[in-house]
Amino acid sequence: MSLDRRAFLGVAGLSALAVAGTRSLDALTRRGRAEGASEARAATRWAMVVDPGKCRKDDGCTGCIAACDRAHNVPHFSERAHEVKWIWREPFDRAFPDHGGSLPEDAARSQSVPVLCNHCDNPPCVRVCPVQATWKRADGIVMMDYHRCIGCRYCMAACPYGARSFNWLDPRPRIKEPNPEFPTRTKGVVEKCNFCEERLALGRPPACVEACTEGALVFGNLKDPRSEVRRLLRSRHALRRKPELGTGPNVYYLV
């Protein structure tokens, strides 16, 4: 069947309108999803509560560290100078130099606690980054863009917790079994804990929390008065690392 010019233009016009309508609908759908995600993040303030008493039951345990390393392709270097770490253990008196008396003296000397990025309310690392490779989301997670990072290490100098690592060497050959679901990094970029934001998006807890068999790590929404983190902070006294600096850390340690 042939079409004359007028009929052809009519059909073409209807097709164009249909395509435009579909694109507009897709755009509205995407916009709606983005706005919904933004609203959800604004109603959330992620935080972690650490119970050193439960962690102390097995002071040599590194299950949380191993789980984090596997999930995020954290490389293992034999040289300490090249070490990359997202979560690690520090002696209590080193993590809290001004609170050594908050626990019994012997426990404070011998105990180590897990430490990580504190995802601060007022992160100094974000302020000093010249290319906006690190930023804070509405839900409080301090993020990293590995492709944008230029390796200036200003963020490392600004972080008072030593929570960022620099890849002096190519990390990829140092990963035994790469996790294909998380991007590997390259030489010359900074990396750190991201509160497992990729798992949170799927409704799963952080890898370290899931791996802790003693229940020493609890994760949740500070803005939800019914959350487990809020319940713990109401019932127990808690410390934060260097709060006097005004960074507003969101990792709490029960004492």
Secondary structure, 3 states (H helix, E strand, C coil): CCCCHHHHHHHHHHHHHHHHHHHHHHHHHHHHHHHHHHHHHHCCCEEEEECHHHHHHHCCCCHHHHHHHHHHCCCCCCCHHHCCCCEEEEEHHHHCCCCHHHCCHHHHHHCEEEEECCCCCCCHHHHHCCCCCEEECCCCCEEECCCCCCCCCHHHHHCCCCCCEECCCCCHHHCCCCCCCCCCCCCCCEECCCCCHHHHCCCCCCHHHHHCCCCCEEEEECCCCCCHHHHHHHHCCEECCCHHHCCCCCEEEEC
